Amino acid sequence: MPLKVETVMLGPETEQYAGQGQGAMTIAGIAAASKKTEELGFDGTTTPEAGHDPYLPITIAAEHTEHITLGTNVAIAFPRSPMVTAQIAWDLQQLSGGRFNLGLGTQVKGHNERRYAAPWTAPPGPRLRDYILCLQAMFDTFQNPKEPRYFEGEHYKFTMMAPFFNPGPIEYPRVPIYIAAVNTYMSRLAGELCDGVRLHPISTFQRTKEVVLPIIEGGATKAGRSRADINVIGAPFLALGKDEEGVEKAKRALKQRISFYASTRTYHAVLEFHGWNDLGMQLHKLSVEGKWQEMPALITDDMLAEFAVVGTYDDFVPALRARAEGVYDTVLLDLPPALRADDDRVRDIVRQVRGE
């Protein structure tokens, strides 16, 4: 089964997960990274909201690429009103020649209120459902100014659009909407309303196959759609090295990342599925205490094997395809820095993952 292959720009490195900060981005760096991504044969690239705005780099990437898709992975929805998001997405769709994918996520209450200084007004699932329906109404109104389509939901209302403020029609008016999903509601919502779902790396292969995919299909069926209508994008954790010594080093670094995400209570359903009920609360306690560098010790090698593809560069593609086929439609590869520096090997990996 062919797989599409994406990658990420400006993704966080191990030091960031360990609480040691991150570097500054540059226009030249974004331009070079996006251009190289296209040259290496990737189908798309994405930008996270992990300290930097996720939309701004896509403007630069659009100028320096011609074919690859460009998406947010993911932009946090609630701190931005639907109109703010709709205007940004509409402009990026126009500037990229129809190559933009809008990826949205909700984050958790504490981060919305305390980090974004944004109100948390309702449970995230129903609120995001309203948000997406509102966006779709806004996109239709932008494209057909004389026939505005308004929306009134429980959480958002869009009932006015003066011609002065309407950005007007564009050549590629259908902006694909993707949402991040781990748990039941978001998975069902993706199947019902969205073009695709971006699975969080914390979602293991087994849980995705046994729990998440049937829920996505159920949401699609409810809306008169099929599972094939939804692009399921997996972003599995990777612990890769040139040799066994490199693999062991990569495993230690990956345990830092996994412990960071597994400390978030929203993701504890994944841990519970595997019978790791106590792990999440232990990690959460350490994170509240700021003991980021003590957290990886709680992640065992057996746990790592459930979350990640582990192996040498030579073993990587067969191991990935064996676990991803029938689960993902697209795979996002966040390759380690040492491997990213080897253009020929990366190009070959992309071709092999795609089944070429």
C-alpha positions in Angstrom: 0.0 0.0 0.0 1.5 3.4 -1.0 2.1 5.9 1.7 2.5 9.6 1.4 5.4 11.1 3.3 5.5 14.5 5.2 8.1 16.0 7.4 8.3 19.0 9.8 10.1 22.4 9.9 11.0 24.1 13.1 10.1 21.0 15.1 11.3 20.8 18.7 14.5 19.0 19.5 15.4 17.0 22.6 16.8 20.1 24.5 13.5 21.8 24.2 11.6 18.8 25.8 14.2 18.8 28.6 13.3 22.4 29.5 16.5 23.9 28.0 14.8 26.4 25.5 15.1 26.6 21.8 16.8 28.6 19.1 15.6 31.5 17.0 14.2 30.9 13.5 15.3 32.9 10.5 13.8 33.7 7.1 16.8 32.2 5.3 16.6 29.0 7.4 12.9 28.5 6.7 13.4 29.1 3.0 16.3 26.7 2.7 14.5 24.0 4.8 11.3 24.1 2.8 13.2 24.1 -0.6 15.2 21.1 0.5 12.1 19.3 1.7 10.7 19.5 -1.8 14.0 18.5 -3.5 14.2 15.4 -1.3 10.9 14.2 -2.6 8.6 14.7 0.4 4.9 15.1 -0.3 4.5 17.9 2.3 5.9 19.8 5.2 4.3 21.1 8.4 5.0 23.7 11.1 4.2 23.2 14.8 3.0 25.7 17.3 5.8 24.9 19.8 7.0 28.3 20.7 6.8 30.0 17.3 3.7 31.0 15.3 2.8 28.1 13.0 1.4 30.2 10.2 4.2 32.7 9.4 6.8 30.2 8.2 4.3 28.8 5.7 4.3 32.1 3.9 8.0 31.8 3.3 7.8 28.1 2.5 5.1 28.9 -0.1 7.4 31.3 -1.9 10.3 28.8 -2.1 8.4 25.6 -3.1 6.1 24.6 -6.0 4.5 21.2 -5.3 4.6 20.1 -1.7 1.6 20.6 0.6 2.1 23.1 3.5 0.2 22.6 6.8 0.0 23.6 10.4 0.7 20.7 12.7 -1.1 22.0 14.6 -2.3 25.6 15.2 -4.1 26.0 18.5 -7.6 27.0 17.7 -9.2 28.7 20.7 -6.8 31.6 21.3 -7.7 32.7 17.8 -11.3 33.5 16.8 -12.7 31.6 13.8 -12.5 34.7 11.7 -8.8 35.3 12.5 -8.1 31.7 11.6 -10.3 31.8 8.5 -8.5 34.9 7.2 -5.0 33.4 7.7 -6.0 30.1 6.1 -7.6 31.9 3.1 -4.6 34.0 2.5 -2.2 31.1 2.8 -4.3 29.0 0.4 -4.1 31.8 -2.1 -0.4 32.5 -1.6 0.5 28.8 -1.9 -1.6 28.1 -5.0 -4.0 25.8 -3.2 -1.4 23.8 -1.3 -2.3 24.8 2.3 -3.8 22.4 4.9 -5.2 23.9 8.0 -4.3 21.7 11.0 -6.0 22.6 14.3 -5.8 21.4 17.8 -7.2 22.5 21.2 -4.4 22.2 23.7 -5.5 21.8 27.3 -7.4 24.1 29.7 -4.3 25.1 31.7 -2.3 26.1 28.6 -5.2 28.0 27.1 -5.9 30.0 30.2 -2.4 30.4 31.7 0.0 30.4 28.7 -2.2 31.9 26.0 -4.2 34.1 28.4 -7.4 32.9 26.5 -10.7 31.9 28.1 -11.7 28.3 28.3 -15.5 28.5 27.9 -16.6 25.0 27.2 -15.5 21.4 26.8 -13.0 21.3 23.9 -14.8 18.7 21.6 -18.1 20.4 21.1 -16.5 23.8 21.0 -14.1 22.7 18.2 -17.0 21.2 16.3 -18.7 24.6 16.3 -15.4 26.2 15.4 -15.0 24.0 12.3 -18.6 24.5 11.2 -18.1 28.3 11.6 -14.9 28.2 9.6 -16.6 26.4 6.8 -19.4 29.0 6.7 -16.8 31.7 6.5 -14.9 30.1 3.7 -18.2 29.8 1.7 -18.9 33.4 2.4 -15.5 34.5 1.3 -15.9 32.7 -2.0 -19.5 33.8 -2.6 -19.8 37.3 -1.2 -23.2 37.9 -2.7 -24.6 34.8 -1.0 -23.1 34.8 2.5 -23.6 31.6 4.6 -23.8 32.5 8.2 -23.5 30.2 11.2 -25.1 30.2 14.7 -23.9 27.6 17.1 -23.7 27.2 20.8 -20.2 28.4 21.1 -19.6 30.6 18.0 -21.8 32.9 15.9 -21.0 34.4 12.5 -23.8 36.6 11.3 -22.2 39.6 9.5 -19.9 40.1 6.6 -19.7 43.6 5.0 -18.2 43.7 1.4 -15.4 45.9 2.6 -14.1 43.1 4.9 -14.6 40.2 2.6 -11.3 39.0 1.1 -13.2 37.7 -1.9 -13.0 34.6 -4.1 -9.8 32.7 -4.8 -8.8 30.0 -7.3 -8.6 27.2 -4.8 -11.4 27.9 -2.3 -11.5 24.5 -0.6 -9.2 24.7 2.5 -8.7 21.2 3.8 -9.2 21.0 7.6 -7.3 18.5 9.7 -7.6 18.1 13.5 -5.3 16.6 16.0 -6.8 13.6 17.7 -5.9 11.1 20.4 -9.2 10.4 22.2 -12.7 9.4 21.2 -14.5 12.7 20.6 -11.9 14.2 18.3 -11.4 11.0 16.4 -15.2 10.9 15.7 -15.2 14.6 14.8 -12.4 14.1 12.3 -14.4 11.3 10.6 -17.5 13.4 10.5 -16.4 16.8 9.4 -12.7 16.9 8.4 -10.5 16.1 5.5 -8.0 14.4 7.7 -6.7 13.6 11.2 -3.3 14.3 12.6 -2.6 11.6 15.1 -0.5 12.7 18.0 2.8 10.7 18.3 1.7 9.6 21.7 -1.0 7.4 20.0 0.6 4.0 19.7 0.3 1.9 16.6 -1.8 -0.7 18.4 -4.2 1.7 20.0 -4.6 3.6 16.7 -5.5 0.4 14.9 -7.8 -1.1 17.5 -9.5 2.0 19.0 -8.9 5.2 16.9 -9.5 4.0 13.3 -12.9 2.3 14.1 -14.0 5.6 15.8 -12.9 7.6 12.7 -14.8 5.3 10.5 -17.9 5.6 12.7 -17.8 9.3 12.4 -17.5 9.1 8.7 -20.4 6.7 8.4 -22.6 9.0 10.5 -21.9 11.8 7.9 -22.5 9.6 4.9 -18.8 9.4 4.2 -16.3 6.5 4.1 -13.0 5.9 5.9 -11.3 6.5 2.5 -12.4 10.2 2.6 -10.2 10.9 5.6 -6.5 11.2 5.4 -5.1 9.5 8.5 -1.7 11.0 9.2 0.6 9.3 11.7 3.7 10.8 13.2 5.3 7.9 15.0 8.2 8.5 17.4 11.5 7.4 15.9 14.6 6.1 17.8 17.1 5.7 15.0 20.9 5.5 14.8 23.6 4.7 12.3 24.6 1.7 14.5 23.6 0.1 17.7 25.4 2.7 19.8 23.6 5.4 18.0 20.3 3.6 18.5 20.8 3.5 22.3 21.6 7.2 22.3 18.5 7.9 20.3 16.4 5.8 22.7 17.6 7.9 25.6 16.7 11.1 23.8 13.3 9.8 22.8 12.4 8.8 26.3 12.7 12.5 27.1 10.1 13.4 24.5 7.7 10.6 25.4 7.9 11.4 29.1 7.0 15.1 28.3 3.9 14.2 26.4 2.9 11.3 28.7 2.8 13.7 31.6 -0.2 15.4 30.1 -3.4 14.0 31.6 -5.3 14.4 28.3 -3.2 11.7 26.8 -3.5 9.2 29.7 -6.1 7.2 27.9 -3.3 5.9 25.7 -1.3 4.8 28.8 -4.4 3.2 30.3 -5.0 1.2 27.1 -1.6 -0.4 27.6 -2.0 -1.0 31.3 0.4 1.8 32.4 -2.2 3.5 34.6 0.3 4.8 37.3 2.9 6.1 34.9 0.9 9.2 33.7 0.3 10.5 37.2 4.0 10.0 38.2 5.1 11.9 35.2 2.5 14.6 35.7 3.8 15.1 39.3 7.4 15.4 38.1 6.4 17.9 35.4 4.6 20.1 37.9 7.7 20.1 40.0 9.8 21.1 37.0 11.8 17.8 37.2 11.9 17.4 33.4 15.2 15.6 33.3 14.2 13.0 35.8 11.1 11.9 33.8 12.7 9.8 31.1 13.8 7.2 33.7 10.2 6.1 34.0 9.9 5.1 30.4 11.0 1.4 29.9 12.4 -0.1 26.7 9.2 -2.2 26.4 7.1 1.0 26.5 9.4 2.6 24.0 8.8 -0.3 21.6 5.0 0.4 21.7 5.4 4.1 20.9 8.2 4.1 18.4 10.0 2.6 15.5 13.4 1.7 16.9 16.4 0.6 14.9 19.3 1.4 12.7 19.0 3.5 9.5 19.3 0.3 7.4 16.4 -1.4 9.3 14.2 1.7 9.5 12.0 1.5 6.4 11.0 -2.2 6.6 10.2 -1.7 10.3 8.1 1.4 9.6 6.2 0.0 6.7 5.4 -3.2 8.7 3.7 -1.2 11.4 2.3 1.7 9.3 0.6 -0.1 6.4 -3.1 -0.4 7.0 -3.0 2.1 9.8 -1.8 5.4 8.2 -2.5 7.0 4.8 0.3 9.5 5.3 3.3 9.2 7.6 5.1 12.2 9.0 8.9 11.6 9.5 10.5 13.8 12.1 14.0 12.5 11.4 16.9 12.9 13.8 19.4 15.8 12.9 22.3 13.4 12.0 20.1 11.6 9.5 18.5 14.8 8.1 22.1 15.9 7.2 22.5 13.0 4.8 20.5 14.1 1.7 21.0 10.9 -0.3 19.9 8.6 2.5 16.8 10.8 3.2 15.9 10.8 -0.4 16.1 7.1 -0.5 14.1 6.6 2.7 11.3 8.8 1.2 11.2 6.7 -2.0 11.1 3.5 0.0 8.4 4.6 2.4 6.3 5.6 -0.5 6.8 2.2 -2.0 8.7 3.4 -5.1 
